[in-house]
Amino acid sequence: MKVYFVIILQFIIWSGYTFIAWLSMHDQLLFKVIMFFVFFYLAFLIGNHVTKSVQKTLFITIFSLVVYTSMHYTMALYFH
């Protein structure tokens, strides 16, 4: 049950990143990359706090990022 909770929390974090990236549309790429790593670190810290396992947290974080990104680009492809 902890894994599902972490995935949901990380989807919320990735949604927040997408919203903030949309707000900073005119920023330089370097700042967007730095912001991505800040959100990735935040997602990792929250996941590690819940699961108490670094390996499991890293897998869940990468998995949730891949799933969220694929859903985001698929929806953008169909609705634009």
PyMOL Python script that loads the backbone (N, CA, C, O; Angstrom):
from pymol import cmd

cmd.read_pdbstr("""\
ATOM      1  N   MET A   1       0.813  -1.193   0.000  1.00  0.00           N
ATOM      2  CA  MET A   1       0.000   0.000   0.000  1.00  0.00           C
ATOM      3  C   MET A   1       0.861   1.263   0.000  1.00  0.00           C
ATOM      4  O   MET A   1       0.447   2.304  -0.511  1.00  0.00           O
ATOM      5  N   LYS A   2       2.055   1.165   0.573  1.00  0.00           N
ATOM      6  CA  LYS A   2       2.950   2.320   0.599  1.00  0.00           C
ATOM      7  C   LYS A   2       3.375   2.724  -0.807  1.00  0.00           C
ATOM      8  O   LYS A   2       3.518   3.910  -1.104  1.00  0.00           O
ATOM      9  N   VAL A   3       3.575   1.740  -1.661  1.00  0.00           N
ATOM     10  CA  VAL A   3       4.027   2.016  -3.029  1.00  0.00           C
ATOM     11  C   VAL A   3       2.977   2.831  -3.774  1.00  0.00           C
ATOM     12  O   VAL A   3       3.322   3.798  -4.454  1.00  0.00           O
ATOM     13  N   TYR A   4       1.723   2.466  -3.662  1.00  0.00           N
ATOM     14  CA  TYR A   4       0.650   3.199  -4.329  1.00  0.00           C
ATOM     15  C   TYR A   4       0.548   4.618  -3.806  1.00  0.00           C
ATOM     16  O   TYR A   4       0.329   5.554  -4.575  1.00  0.00           O
ATOM     17  N   PHE A   5       0.707   4.779  -2.504  1.00  0.00           N
ATOM     18  CA  PHE A   5       0.658   6.101  -1.902  1.00  0.00           C
ATOM     19  C   PHE A   5       1.795   6.976  -2.431  1.00  0.00           C
ATOM     20  O   PHE A   5       1.588   8.152  -2.731  1.00  0.00           O
ATOM     21  N   VAL A   6       2.989   6.404  -2.544  1.00  0.00           N
ATOM     22  CA  VAL A   6       4.137   7.154  -3.053  1.00  0.00           C
ATOM     23  C   VAL A   6       3.933   7.525  -4.517  1.00  0.00           C
ATOM     24  O   VAL A   6       4.262   8.640  -4.923  1.00  0.00           O
ATOM     25  N   ILE A   7       3.397   6.612  -5.308  1.00  0.00           N
ATOM     26  CA  ILE A   7       3.154   6.907  -6.725  1.00  0.00           C
ATOM     27  C   ILE A   7       2.152   8.047  -6.864  1.00  0.00           C
ATOM     28  O   ILE A   7       2.343   8.933  -7.697  1.00  0.00           O
ATOM     29  N   ILE A   8       1.100   8.041  -6.072  1.00  0.00           N
ATOM     30  CA  ILE A   8       0.110   9.118  -6.135  1.00  0.00           C
ATOM     31  C   ILE A   8       0.736  10.445  -5.719  1.00  0.00           C
ATOM     32  O   ILE A   8       0.508  11.467  -6.365  1.00  0.00           O
ATOM     33  N   LEU A   9       1.520  10.436  -4.647  1.00  0.00           N
ATOM     34  CA  LEU A   9       2.203  11.663  -4.221  1.00  0.00           C
ATOM     35  C   LEU A   9       3.150  12.175  -5.302  1.00  0.00           C
ATOM     36  O   LEU A   9       3.236  13.379  -5.543  1.00  0.00           O
ATOM     37  N   GLN A  10       3.854  11.257  -5.945  1.00  0.00           N
ATOM     38  CA  GLN A  10       4.782  11.683  -6.976  1.00  0.00           C
ATOM     39  C   GLN A  10       4.066  12.176  -8.225  1.00  0.00           C
ATOM     40  O   GLN A  10       4.580  13.060  -8.910  1.00  0.00           O
ATOM     41  N   PHE A  11       2.910  11.638  -8.538  1.00  0.00           N
ATOM     42  CA  PHE A  11       2.123  12.192  -9.641  1.00  0.00           C
ATOM     43  C   PHE A  11       1.719  13.630  -9.326  1.00  0.00           C
ATOM     44  O   PHE A  11       1.712  14.485 -10.212  1.00  0.00           O
ATOM     45  N   ILE A  12       1.388  13.890  -8.088  1.00  0.00           N
ATOM     46  CA  ILE A  12       1.056  15.256  -7.684  1.00  0.00           C
ATOM     47  C   ILE A  12       2.281  16.157  -7.829  1.00  0.00           C
ATOM     48  O   ILE A  12       2.161  17.299  -8.274  1.00  0.00           O
ATOM     49  N   ILE A  13       3.452  15.653  -7.460  1.00  0.00           N
ATOM     50  CA  ILE A  13       4.686  16.431  -7.597  1.00  0.00           C
ATOM     51  C   ILE A  13       4.986  16.686  -9.067  1.00  0.00           C
ATOM     52  O   ILE A  13       5.347  17.806  -9.431  1.00  0.00           O
ATOM     53  N   TRP A  14       4.845  15.664  -9.929  1.00  0.00           N
ATOM     54  CA  TRP A  14       5.112  15.873 -11.356  1.00  0.00           C
ATOM     55  C   TRP A  14       4.097  16.826 -11.969  1.00  0.00           C
ATOM     56  O   TRP A  14       4.442  17.591 -12.869  1.00  0.00           O
ATOM     57  N   SER A  15       2.867  16.797 -11.505  1.00  0.00           N
ATOM     58  CA  SER A  15       1.867  17.761 -11.985  1.00  0.00           C
ATOM     59  C   SER A  15       2.249  19.172 -11.578  1.00  0.00           C
ATOM     60  O   SER A  15       2.093  20.117 -12.351  1.00  0.00           O
ATOM     61  N   GLY A  16       2.752  19.306 -10.356  1.00  0.00           N
ATOM     62  CA  GLY A  16       3.242  20.614  -9.904  1.00  0.00           C
ATOM     63  C   GLY A  16       4.407  21.091 -10.745  1.00  0.00           C
ATOM     64  O   GLY A  16       4.494  22.275 -11.073  1.00  0.00           O
ATOM     65  N   TYR A  17       5.309  20.178 -11.100  1.00  0.00           N
ATOM     66  CA  TYR A  17       6.433  20.545 -11.958  1.00  0.00           C
ATOM     67  C   TYR A  17       5.933  21.004 -13.325  1.00  0.00           C
ATOM     68  O   TYR A  17       6.424  21.995 -13.866  1.00  0.00           O
ATOM     69  N   THR A  18       4.966  20.294 -13.880  1.00  0.00           N
ATOM     70  CA  THR A  18       4.430  20.673 -15.186  1.00  0.00           C
ATOM     71  C   THR A  18       3.799  22.058 -15.128  1.00  0.00           C
ATOM     72  O   THR A  18       3.969  22.859 -16.046  1.00  0.00           O
ATOM     73  N   PHE A  19       3.073  22.340 -14.055  1.00  0.00           N
ATOM     74  CA  PHE A  19       2.446  23.645 -13.908  1.00  0.00           C
ATOM     75  C   PHE A  19       3.486  24.751 -13.763  1.00  0.00           C
ATOM     76  O   PHE A  19       3.367  25.802 -14.392  1.00  0.00           O
ATOM     77  N   ILE A  20       4.503  24.518 -12.940  1.00  0.00           N
ATOM     78  CA  ILE A  20       5.550  25.522 -12.743  1.00  0.00           C
ATOM     79  C   ILE A  20       6.342  25.712 -14.037  1.00  0.00           C
ATOM     80  O   ILE A  20       6.702  26.842 -14.369  1.00  0.00           O
ATOM     81  N   ALA A  21       6.620  24.641 -14.770  1.00  0.00           N
ATOM     82  CA  ALA A  21       7.326  24.761 -16.049  1.00  0.00           C
ATOM     83  C   ALA A  21       6.491  25.546 -17.054  1.00  0.00           C
ATOM     84  O   ALA A  21       7.031  26.308 -17.856  1.00  0.00           O
ATOM     85  N   TRP A  22       5.177  25.359 -17.009  1.00  0.00           N
ATOM     86  CA  TRP A  22       4.303  26.126 -17.886  1.00  0.00           C
ATOM     87  C   TRP A  22       4.333  27.606 -17.520  1.00  0.00           C
ATOM     88  O   TRP A  22       4.329  28.467 -18.400  1.00  0.00           O
ATOM     89  N   LEU A  23       4.363  27.902 -16.222  1.00  0.00           N
ATOM     90  CA  LEU A  23       4.426  29.292 -15.786  1.00  0.00           C
ATOM     91  C   LEU A  23       5.750  29.947 -16.170  1.00  0.00           C
ATOM     92  O   LEU A  23       5.792  31.145 -16.453  1.00  0.00           O
ATOM     93  N   SER A  24       6.821  29.174 -16.181  1.00  0.00           N
ATOM     94  CA  SER A  24       8.131  29.721 -16.524  1.00  0.00           C
ATOM     95  C   SER A  24       8.499  29.375 -17.963  1.00  0.00           C
ATOM     96  O   SER A  24       9.626  28.972 -18.250  1.00  0.00           O
ATOM     97  N   MET A  25       7.552  29.535 -18.840  1.00  0.00           N
ATOM     98  CA  MET A  25       7.711  29.158 -20.232  1.00  0.00           C
ATOM     99  C   MET A  25       8.865  29.895 -20.917  1.00  0.00           C
ATOM    100  O   MET A  25       9.502  29.342 -21.813  1.00  0.00           O
ATOM    101  N   HIS A  26       9.133  31.113 -20.514  1.00  0.00           N
ATOM    102  CA  HIS A  26      10.129  31.927 -21.196  1.00  0.00           C
ATOM    103  C   HIS A  26      11.488  31.912 -20.501  1.00  0.00           C
ATOM    104  O   HIS A  26      12.376  32.681 -20.867  1.00  0.00           O
ATOM    105  N   ASP A  27      11.657  31.055 -19.513  1.00  0.00           N
ATOM    106  CA  ASP A  27      12.943  30.947 -18.829  1.00  0.00           C
ATOM    107  C   ASP A  27      13.941  30.175 -19.682  1.00  0.00           C
ATOM    108  O   ASP A  27      13.574  29.486 -20.634  1.00  0.00           O
ATOM    109  N   GLN A  28      15.204  30.310 -19.317  1.00  0.00           N
ATOM    110  CA  GLN A  28      16.253  29.588 -20.033  1.00  0.00           C
ATOM    111  C   GLN A  28      16.189  28.103 -19.691  1.00  0.00           C
ATOM    112  O   GLN A  28      15.655  27.714 -18.653  1.00  0.00           O
ATOM    113  N   LEU A  29      16.739  27.288 -20.575  1.00  0.00           N
ATOM    114  CA  LEU A  29      16.719  25.841 -20.401  1.00  0.00           C
ATOM    115  C   LEU A  29      17.464  25.418 -19.142  1.00  0.00           C
ATOM    116  O   LEU A  29      17.049  24.471 -18.474  1.00  0.00           O
ATOM    117  N   LEU A  30      18.545  26.093 -18.807  1.00  0.00           N
ATOM    118  CA  LEU A  30      19.327  25.747 -17.618  1.00  0.00           C
ATOM    119  C   LEU A  30      18.474  25.816 -16.363  1.00  0.00           C
ATOM    120  O   LEU A  30      18.572  24.942 -15.501  1.00  0.00           O
ATOM    121  N   PHE A  31      17.644  26.833 -16.247  1.00  0.00           N
ATOM    122  CA  PHE A  31      16.794  26.980 -15.070  1.00  0.00           C
ATOM    123  C   PHE A  31      15.710  25.906 -15.018  1.00  0.00           C
ATOM    124  O   PHE A  31      15.328  25.455 -13.939  1.00  0.00           O
ATOM    125  N   LYS A  32      15.223  25.504 -16.177  1.00  0.00           N
ATOM    126  CA  LYS A  32      14.233  24.431 -16.208  1.00  0.00           C
ATOM    127  C   LYS A  32      14.860  23.098 -15.807  1.00  0.00           C
ATOM    128  O   LYS A  32      14.219  22.291 -15.133  1.00  0.00           O
ATOM    129  N   VAL A  33      16.095  22.864 -16.212  1.00  0.00           N
ATOM    130  CA  VAL A  33      16.794  21.632 -15.833  1.00  0.00           C
ATOM    131  C   VAL A  33      17.053  21.616 -14.329  1.00  0.00           C
ATOM    132  O   VAL A  33      16.860  20.592 -13.672  1.00  0.00           O
ATOM    133  N   ILE A  34      17.485  22.736 -13.793  1.00  0.00           N
ATOM    134  CA  ILE A  34      17.703  22.824 -12.350  1.00  0.00           C
ATOM    135  C   ILE A  34      16.399  22.593 -11.598  1.00  0.00           C
ATOM    136  O   ILE A  34      16.373  21.893 -10.586  1.00  0.00           O
ATOM    137  N   MET A  35      15.316  23.186 -12.098  1.00  0.00           N
ATOM    138  CA  MET A  35      14.015  23.008 -11.462  1.00  0.00           C
ATOM    139  C   MET A  35      13.576  21.543 -11.527  1.00  0.00           C
ATOM    140  O   MET A  35      12.985  21.034 -10.575  1.00  0.00           O
ATOM    141  N   PHE A  36      13.859  20.859 -12.647  1.00  0.00           N
ATOM    142  CA  PHE A  36      13.519  19.446 -12.753  1.00  0.00           C
ATOM    143  C   PHE A  36      14.248  18.632 -11.680  1.00  0.00           C
ATOM    144  O   PHE A  36      13.644  17.779 -11.030  1.00  0.00           O
ATOM    145  N   PHE A  37      15.535  18.891 -11.496  1.00  0.00           N
ATOM    146  CA  PHE A  37      16.288  18.139 -10.499  1.00  0.00           C
ATOM    147  C   PHE A  37      15.819  18.451  -9.078  1.00  0.00           C
ATOM    148  O   PHE A  37      15.873  17.579  -8.210  1.00  0.00           O
ATOM    149  N   VAL A  38      15.366  19.661  -8.830  1.00  0.00           N
ATOM    150  CA  VAL A  38      14.805  20.001  -7.517  1.00  0.00           C
ATOM    151  C   VAL A  38      13.529  19.197  -7.280  1.00  0.00           C
ATOM    152  O   VAL A  38      13.340  18.647  -6.194  1.00  0.00           O
ATOM    153  N   PHE A  39      12.657  19.121  -8.273  1.00  0.00           N
ATOM    154  CA  PHE A  39      11.421  18.353  -8.129  1.00  0.00           C
ATOM    155  C   PHE A  39      11.706  16.856  -8.039  1.00  0.00           C
ATOM    156  O   PHE A  39      11.037  16.140  -7.292  1.00  0.00           O
ATOM    157  N   PHE A  40      12.696  16.380  -8.797  1.00  0.00           N
ATOM    158  CA  PHE A  40      13.073  14.972  -8.721  1.00  0.00           C
ATOM    159  C   PHE A  40      13.582  14.639  -7.322  1.00  0.00           C
ATOM    160  O   PHE A  40      13.223  13.607  -6.757  1.00  0.00           O
ATOM    161  N   TYR A  41      14.413  15.507  -6.770  1.00  0.00           N
ATOM    162  CA  TYR A  41      14.937  15.301  -5.420  1.00  0.00           C
ATOM    163  C   TYR A  41      13.817  15.339  -4.384  1.00  0.00           C
ATOM    164  O   TYR A  41      13.811  14.542  -3.445  1.00  0.00           O
ATOM    165  N   LEU A  42      12.877  16.255  -4.552  1.00  0.00           N
ATOM    166  CA  LEU A  42      11.733  16.343  -3.647  1.00  0.00           C
ATOM    167  C   LEU A  42      10.893  15.064  -3.712  1.00  0.00           C
ATOM    168  O   LEU A  42      10.487  14.536  -2.677  1.00  0.00           O
ATOM    169  N   ALA A  43      10.636  14.572  -4.912  1.00  0.00           N
ATOM    170  CA  ALA A  43       9.874  13.328  -5.070  1.00  0.00           C
ATOM    171  C   ALA A  43      10.625  12.160  -4.442  1.00  0.00           C
ATOM    172  O   ALA A  43      10.023  11.299  -3.801  1.00  0.00           O
ATOM    173  N   PHE A  44      11.933  12.137  -4.628  1.00  0.00           N
ATOM    174  CA  PHE A  44      12.741  11.063  -4.053  1.00  0.00           C
ATOM    175  C   PHE A  44      12.737  11.127  -2.527  1.00  0.00           C
ATOM    176  O   PHE A  44      12.609  10.094  -1.869  1.00  0.00           O
ATOM    177  N   LEU A  45      12.874  12.323  -1.957  1.00  0.00           N
ATOM    178  CA  LEU A  45      12.878  12.453  -0.493  1.00  0.00           C
ATOM    179  C   LEU A  45      11.550  12.025   0.119  1.00  0.00           C
ATOM    180  O   LEU A  45      11.524  11.318   1.126  1.00  0.00           O
ATOM    181  N   ILE A  46      10.464  12.447  -0.482  1.00  0.00           N
ATOM    182  CA  ILE A  46       9.149  12.079   0.048  1.00  0.00           C
ATOM    183  C   ILE A  46       8.938  10.572  -0.083  1.00  0.00           C
ATOM    184  O   ILE A  46       8.435   9.937   0.844  1.00  0.00           O
ATOM    185  N   GLY A  47       9.312  10.000  -1.213  1.00  0.00           N
ATOM    186  CA  GLY A  47       9.179   8.561  -1.393  1.00  0.00           C
ATOM    187  C   GLY A  47      10.054   7.776  -0.439  1.00  0.00           C
ATOM    188  O   GLY A  47       9.642   6.738   0.078  1.00  0.00           O
ATOM    189  N   ASN A  48      11.255   8.262  -0.206  1.00  0.00           N
ATOM    190  CA  ASN A  48      12.162   7.569   0.710  1.00  0.00           C
ATOM    191  C   ASN A  48      11.667   7.663   2.152  1.00  0.00           C
ATOM    192  O   ASN A  48      11.866   6.741   2.943  1.00  0.00           O
ATOM    193  N   HIS A  49      11.028   8.767   2.485  1.00  0.00           N
ATOM    194  CA  HIS A  49      10.479   8.913   3.829  1.00  0.00           C
ATOM    195  C   HIS A  49       9.353   7.903   4.077  1.00  0.00           C
ATOM    196  O   HIS A  49       9.204   7.394   5.188  1.00  0.00           O
ATOM    197  N   VAL A  50       8.578   7.624   3.054  1.00  0.00           N
ATOM    198  CA  VAL A  50       7.448   6.700   3.205  1.00  0.00           C
ATOM    199  C   VAL A  50       7.907   5.246   3.122  1.00  0.00           C
ATOM    200  O   VAL A  50       7.512   4.427   3.951  1.00  0.00           O
ATOM    201  N   THR A  51       8.737   4.916   2.131  1.00  0.00           N
ATOM    202  CA  THR A  51       9.087   3.508   1.921  1.00  0.00           C
ATOM    203  C   THR A  51      10.269   3.042   2.756  1.00  0.00           C
ATOM    204  O   THR A  51      10.383   1.850   3.042  1.00  0.00           O
ATOM    205  N   LYS A  52      11.143   3.943   3.149  1.00  0.00           N
ATOM    206  CA  LYS A  52      12.341   3.618   3.954  1.00  0.00           C
ATOM    207  C   LYS A  52      13.308   2.694   3.213  1.00  0.00           C
ATOM    208  O   LYS A  52      14.044   1.937   3.845  1.00  0.00           O
ATOM    209  N   SER A  53      13.310   2.749   1.883  1.00  0.00           N
ATOM    210  CA  SER A  53      14.221   1.936   1.079  1.00  0.00           C
ATOM    211  C   SER A  53      14.685   2.773  -0.107  1.00  0.00           C
ATOM    212  O   SER A  53      13.872   3.226  -0.913  1.00  0.00           O
ATOM    213  N   VAL A  54      15.988   2.973  -0.208  1.00  0.00           N
ATOM    214  CA  VAL A  54      16.529   3.817  -1.265  1.00  0.00           C
ATOM    215  C   VAL A  54      16.326   3.177  -2.643  1.00  0.00           C
ATOM    216  O   VAL A  54      15.929   3.864  -3.584  1.00  0.00           O
ATOM    217  N   GLN A  55      16.591   1.888  -2.771  1.00  0.00           N
ATOM    218  CA  GLN A  55      16.445   1.225  -4.065  1.00  0.00           C
ATOM    219  C   GLN A  55      15.000   1.212  -4.537  1.00  0.00           C
ATOM    220  O   GLN A  55      14.718   1.486  -5.703  1.00  0.00           O
ATOM    221  N   LYS A  56      14.095   0.897  -3.638  1.00  0.00           N
ATOM    222  CA  LYS A  56      12.678   0.877  -3.996  1.00  0.00           C
ATOM    223  C   LYS A  56      12.203   2.286  -4.363  1.00  0.00           C
ATOM    224  O   LYS A  56      11.422   2.463  -5.297  1.00  0.00           O
ATOM    225  N   THR A  57      12.679   3.274  -3.625  1.00  0.00           N
ATOM    226  CA  THR A  57      12.283   4.649  -3.897  1.00  0.00           C
ATOM    227  C   THR A  57      12.797   5.121  -5.246  1.00  0.00           C
ATOM    228  O   THR A  57      12.073   5.787  -5.986  1.00  0.00           O
ATOM    229  N   LEU A  58      14.028   4.788  -5.572  1.00  0.00           N
ATOM    230  CA  LEU A  58      14.578   5.184  -6.863  1.00  0.00           C
ATOM    231  C   LEU A  58      13.790   4.537  -8.000  1.00  0.00           C
ATOM    232  O   LEU A  58      13.487   5.199  -8.993  1.00  0.00           O
ATOM    233  N   PHE A  59      13.460   3.268  -7.869  1.00  0.00           N
ATOM    234  CA  PHE A  59      12.664   2.588  -8.895  1.00  0.00           C
ATOM    235  C   PHE A  59      11.284   3.225  -9.029  1.00  0.00           C
ATOM    236  O   PHE A  59      10.823   3.480 -10.142  1.00  0.00           O
ATOM    237  N   ILE A  60      10.623   3.483  -7.899  1.00  0.00           N
ATOM    238  CA  ILE A  60       9.281   4.067  -7.934  1.00  0.00           C
ATOM    239  C   ILE A  60       9.318   5.464  -8.543  1.00  0.00           C
ATOM    240  O   ILE A  60       8.436   5.824  -9.322  1.00  0.00           O
ATOM    241  N   THR A  61      10.335   6.254  -8.193  1.00  0.00           N
ATOM    242  CA  THR A  61      10.434   7.616  -8.703  1.00  0.00           C
ATOM    243  C   THR A  61      10.642   7.619 -10.211  1.00  0.00           C
ATOM    244  O   THR A  61       9.988   8.382 -10.923  1.00  0.00           O
ATOM    245  N   ILE A  62      11.530   6.790 -10.700  1.00  0.00           N
ATOM    246  CA  ILE A  62      11.764   6.720 -12.144  1.00  0.00           C
ATOM    247  C   ILE A  62      10.531   6.164 -12.854  1.00  0.00           C
ATOM    248  O   ILE A  62      10.156   6.647 -13.922  1.00  0.00           O
ATOM    249  N   PHE A  63       9.907   5.155 -12.263  1.00  0.00           N
ATOM    250  CA  PHE A  63       8.692   4.577 -12.855  1.00  0.00           C
ATOM    251  C   PHE A  63       7.572   5.619 -12.934  1.00  0.00           C
ATOM    252  O   PHE A  63       6.925   5.754 -13.972  1.00  0.00           O
ATOM    253  N   SER A  64       7.345   6.346 -11.854  1.00  0.00           N
ATOM    254  CA  SER A  64       6.266   7.345 -11.861  1.00  0.00           C
ATOM    255  C   SER A  64       6.575   8.469 -12.845  1.00  0.00           C
ATOM    256  O   SER A  64       5.667   9.002 -13.484  1.00  0.00           O
ATOM    257  N   LEU A  65       7.853   8.833 -12.971  1.00  0.00           N
ATOM    258  CA  LEU A  65       8.226   9.866 -13.932  1.00  0.00           C
ATOM    259  C   LEU A  65       7.984   9.407 -15.369  1.00  0.00           C
ATOM    260  O   LEU A  65       7.478  10.173 -16.189  1.00  0.00           O
ATOM    261  N   VAL A  66       8.340   8.173 -15.673  1.00  0.00           N
ATOM    262  CA  VAL A  66       8.127   7.641 -17.025  1.00  0.00           C
ATOM    263  C   VAL A  66       6.633   7.536 -17.331  1.00  0.00           C
ATOM    264  O   VAL A  66       6.197   7.911 -18.419  1.00  0.00           O
ATOM    265  N   VAL A  67       5.858   7.036 -16.393  1.00  0.00           N
ATOM    266  CA  VAL A  67       4.409   6.907 -16.615  1.00  0.00           C
ATOM    267  C   VAL A  67       3.765   8.282 -16.771  1.00  0.00           C
ATOM    268  O   VAL A  67       2.948   8.483 -17.669  1.00  0.00           O
ATOM    269  N   TYR A  68       4.123   9.227 -15.908  1.00  0.00           N
ATOM    270  CA  TYR A  68       3.534  10.567 -15.997  1.00  0.00           C
ATOM    271  C   TYR A  68       3.922  11.244 -17.309  1.00  0.00           C
ATOM    272  O   TYR A  68       3.084  11.874 -17.954  1.00  0.00           O
ATOM    273  N   THR A  69       5.184  11.118 -17.706  1.00  0.00           N
ATOM    274  CA  THR A  69       5.631  11.744 -18.943  1.00  0.00           C
ATOM    275  C   THR A  69       4.930  11.134 -20.150  1.00  0.00           C
ATOM    276  O   THR A  69       4.524  11.855 -21.061  1.00  0.00           O
ATOM    277  N   SER A  70       4.786   9.830 -20.162  1.00  0.00           N
ATOM    278  CA  SER A  70       4.098   9.195 -21.292  1.00  0.00           C
ATOM    279  C   SER A  70       2.626   9.595 -21.342  1.00  0.00           C
ATOM    280  O   SER A  70       2.087   9.827 -22.424  1.00  0.00           O
ATOM    281  N   MET A  71       1.977   9.678 -20.194  1.00  0.00           N
ATOM    282  CA  MET A  71       0.582  10.122 -20.169  1.00  0.00           C
ATOM    283  C   MET A  71       0.472  11.580 -20.615  1.00  0.00           C
ATOM    284  O   MET A  71      -0.440  11.939 -21.360  1.00  0.00           O
ATOM    285  N   HIS A  72       1.394  12.407 -20.162  1.00  0.00           N
ATOM    286  CA  HIS A  72       1.375  13.834 -20.492  1.00  0.00           C
ATOM    287  C   HIS A  72       1.532  14.053 -22.000  1.00  0.00           C
ATOM    288  O   HIS A  72       0.778  14.820 -22.598  1.00  0.00           O
ATOM    289  N   TYR A  73       2.509  13.383 -22.611  1.00  0.00           N
ATOM    290  CA  TYR A  73       2.727  13.557 -24.039  1.00  0.00           C
ATOM    291  C   TYR A  73       1.653  12.879 -24.880  1.00  0.00           C
ATOM    292  O   TYR A  73       1.333  13.364 -25.965  1.00  0.00           O
ATOM    293  N   THR A  74       1.098  11.788 -24.414  1.00  0.00           N
ATOM    294  CA  THR A  74       0.003  11.140 -25.142  1.00  0.00           C
ATOM    295  C   THR A  74      -1.228  12.035 -25.156  1.00  0.00           C
ATOM    296  O   THR A  74      -1.880  12.187 -26.189  1.00  0.00           O
ATOM    297  N   MET A  75      -1.542  12.623 -24.015  1.00  0.00           N
ATOM    298  CA  MET A  75      -2.703  13.525 -23.966  1.00  0.00           C
ATOM    299  C   MET A  75      -2.450  14.774 -24.805  1.00  0.00           C
ATOM    300  O   MET A  75      -3.365  15.270 -25.462  1.00  0.00           O
ATOM    301  N   ALA A  76      -1.229  15.284 -24.791  1.00  0.00           N
ATOM    302  CA  ALA A  76      -0.913  16.453 -25.620  1.00  0.00           C
ATOM    303  C   ALA A  76      -1.022  16.112 -27.094  1.00  0.00           C
ATOM    304  O   ALA A  76      -1.433  16.952 -27.895  1.00  0.00           O
ATOM    305  N   LEU A  77      -0.664  14.902 -27.459  1.00  0.00           N
ATOM    306  CA  LEU A  77      -0.750  14.480 -28.860  1.00  0.00           C
ATOM    307  C   LEU A  77      -2.203  14.406 -29.322  1.00  0.00           C
ATOM    308  O   LEU A  77      -2.513  14.805 -30.444  1.00  0.00           O
ATOM    309  N   TYR A  78      -3.091  13.904 -28.477  1.00  0.00           N
ATOM    310  CA  TYR A  78      -4.485  13.738 -28.865  1.00  0.00           C
ATOM    311  C   TYR A  78      -5.313  15.005 -28.736  1.00  0.00           C
ATOM    312  O   TYR A  78      -6.299  15.164 -29.456  1.00  0.00           O
ATOM    313  N   PHE A  79      -4.946  15.900 -27.852  1.00  0.00           N
ATOM    314  CA  PHE A  79      -5.774  17.083 -27.618  1.00  0.00           C
ATOM    315  C   PHE A  79      -5.232  18.351 -28.246  1.00  0.00           C
ATOM    316  O   PHE A  79      -5.817  19.419 -28.067  1.00  0.00           O
ATOM    317  N   HIS A  80      -4.126  18.263 -28.980  1.00  0.00           N
ATOM    318  CA  HIS A  80      -3.599  19.457 -29.641  1.00  0.00           C
ATOM    319  C   HIS A  80      -3.547  19.284 -31.097  1.00  0.00           C
ATOM    320  O   HIS A  80      -3.128  20.194 -31.812  1.00  0.00           O
TER     321      HIS A  80
END
""", "prot")
cmd.dss("prot")
cmd.show_as("cartoon", "prot")
cmd.util.cbc("prot")
cmd.orient("prot")
